[in-house]
Structures are given as structure tokens and as C-alpha cells.
């Protein structure tokens, strides 16, 4: 092997070396990715400690939030410990507007729930109207805060100073 080619190969090997002398030469450092199965195993372990049982046949879960939105789970995994009044619902949840879900959930609600849904809708409309009023009020207040333009600022300052001296 000729010395020029050997020097070229040694220079190339030195540029790829990450550690010091005696370490393994790696061109790419491989990082392990955290897997979702590990999180699922932790969740299953925590649920097992609570003595929960899986509930099958649940197609969707809707949780009504105070701001009028709904946390919607489609095809969630549901576990329950009825004696401890503990329920675990997990899956991919989405925050949706109440108006998006109303047609689909009306047939699932009873007469008591319909009255509470009506109250919730009224409070939701009141919240929206309050936000619109606050937005309109803020725009009007911003216009009032702008001072009037003065042609000669120094002259106006001298007038203020003179009036202050007269008062003293």
C-alpha cells in the first residue's frame, strides 16, 4: 500500500472518531427512542394496584368542561373500581365545541340531562356575549388613551411651568 493512500485513510478514520484512543469508531450515535408501550405498562401497573376491572362496550366518552367545550374520547379504554368509585378513561381525547356534538348526543341524554344541557348552553352563550362585549370595550378604551397632538411641545411645557409657579 502506498504511503499517500495510507495517510488519506488514516485522516478519514481520525475525522470519524468520536472518543479517544481505544474507543469503538462509530459514524452514527444511535439514541434509543422512548416507546409508548412502556407508558402503557406503567399505566396498567397503576390500574392493577387500584383493583380496577375493564368495562367493555364503551364507544365514546364526553366530559363537559366549565368553559363550554367538551373533552371527547372516541373508542376509549375504560376501567372501573365501582366499590372505590374510581374510573379510569384513557385514549386519544379531543377538545370540541358543544355545538359539534349536540346532534349525536341528544338521543343518549335523559330528561334530567336535557334540562342541564339547556342550562349549559345558556351559560355558554352568556360567556361568549361577555367576551364579545369585553373585546368591543377594550377597542373603545384604546382610542381614548391616545393624547392630542401639540404643535409646539416646548411652549406647552413652559405654560404648565408658569401656571405651577403662579399657584405656588
C-alpha positions in Angstrom: 0.0 0.0 0.0 1.5 3.4 -0.9 2.0 5.9 1.9 -0.2 8.6 0.4 -3.2 6.4 0.3 -2.5 5.2 3.8 -2.2 8.7 5.1 -5.5 9.6 3.4 -7.3 6.6 5.1 -5.8 7.5 8.5 -7.0 11.1 8.2 -10.5 9.9 7.2 -10.6 7.5 10.2 -9.4 10.2 12.6 -12.2 12.5 11.4 -14.9 9.8 12.2 -13.5 9.0 15.7 -15.7 10.3 18.5 -13.8 9.2 21.6 -10.2 8.9 22.4 -7.7 6.1 21.7 -9.1 2.6 22.1 -12.8 3.5 21.7 -15.0 2.0 19.1 -15.4 4.0 16.0 -18.9 4.9 15.2 -20.1 7.1 12.4 -23.7 7.5 13.8 -24.5 7.6 17.5 -27.8 5.7 17.9 -30.2 7.0 20.5 -32.9 4.8 21.9 -36.4 6.1 21.4 -38.9 6.1 24.3 -41.7 3.7 23.5 -45.3 4.2 24.1 -45.6 0.6 25.3 -43.5 1.5 28.4 -46.0 4.2 29.3 -48.9 1.8 28.8 -47.2 -0.8 31.1 -46.8 1.8 33.8 -50.5 2.7 33.5 -51.5 -0.9 33.6 -49.4 -1.4 36.8 -51.0 1.6 38.4 -54.5 0.4 37.5 -53.7 -3.1 38.8 -52.8 -1.5 42.2 -56.3 0.1 42.3 -58.0 -3.2 41.6 -59.9 -1.9 38.6 -61.8 -4.1 36.1 -62.1 -3.2 32.4 -65.5 -2.2 31.1 -66.2 -3.3 27.5 -68.6 -1.8 25.0 -67.9 1.9 25.6 -68.0 3.6 22.3 -67.4 7.2 23.3 -67.0 9.4 26.4 -67.8 13.1 26.7 -66.7 15.3 29.6 -68.2 18.7 29.8 -65.8 21.5 30.8 -66.7 24.7 32.5 -65.7 26.9 29.6 -68.4 25.2 27.4 -66.1 22.9 25.5 -66.3 19.1 25.6 -63.5 16.7 26.0 -64.4 13.9 23.6 -62.9 10.4 23.6 -63.9 8.1 20.7 -63.3 4.4 21.5 -61.6 4.9 24.8 -60.4 2.2 27.2 -62.4 2.4 30.4 -61.5 0.7 33.7 -63.5 1.0 36.9 -63.4 0.1 40.6 -67.1 0.7 41.5 -66.6 0.0 45.2 -63.9 2.7 45.4 -65.9 5.0 43.0 -62.9 5.2 40.7 -63.0 5.3 36.9 -60.0 5.4 34.5 -60.7 6.6 31.0 -57.7 6.8 28.6 -57.2 7.1 24.9 -56.9 9.9 22.4 -59.0 12.8 23.6 -60.0 15.9 21.6 -61.4 19.2 22.8 -64.5 20.0 20.7 -67.2 22.6 20.8 -70.5 21.6 22.4 -72.4 22.6 19.2 -70.4 19.9 17.2 -71.5 17.1 19.4 -75.1 18.1 20.2 -76.9 16.2 17.4 -75.0 13.0 18.2 -75.6 13.0 22.0 -79.2 14.1 22.2 -80.5 10.5 21.9 -78.2 9.4 24.7 -79.5 12.0 27.2 -82.4 11.6 29.6 -85.0 14.2 30.6 -82.8 15.4 33.5 -79.8 15.7 31.3 -81.7 17.7 28.7 -82.5 20.4 31.3 -78.9 20.6 32.4 -77.8 20.7 28.8 -80.1 23.6 28.2 -78.7 25.5 31.2 -75.1 24.7 30.0 -76.0 26.1 26.5 -77.4 29.3 28.1 -74.3 29.8 30.2 -72.1 29.2 27.2 -73.9 31.9 25.2 -73.6 34.3 28.1 -69.8 33.6 28.2 -69.5 34.3 24.5 -71.5 37.5 24.7 -69.4 38.7 27.7 -66.2 38.1 25.7 -67.6 40.0 22.7 -68.5 42.9 24.9 -65.1 42.9 26.6 -63.4 42.9 23.2 -65.5 45.8 22.0 -65.0 47.8 25.2 -61.2 47.3 25.0 -61.2 48.7 21.5 -63.1 51.8 22.6 -60.7 52.4 25.6 -57.7 52.2 23.4 -58.9 55.2 21.4 -59.4 57.3 24.5 -55.9 56.8 25.7 -54.2 58.5 22.8 -53.2 62.1 23.8 -53.9 65.0 21.5 -51.0 66.2 19.3 -49.5 69.6 20.2 -47.7 71.7 17.7 -45.1 73.2 20.0 -44.4 70.9 22.8 -41.8 73.2 24.5 -44.3 76.1 24.5 -46.9 73.9 26.2 -44.4 72.8 28.8 -43.5 76.4 29.6 -47.1 77.3 30.0 -47.5 74.5 32.6 -44.4 75.6 34.4 -45.7 79.2 34.6 -49.1 78.1 35.9 -47.4 76.0 38.6 -45.3 79.0 39.7 -48.3 81.2 39.9 -50.1 78.6 42.1 -47.2 78.5 44.5 
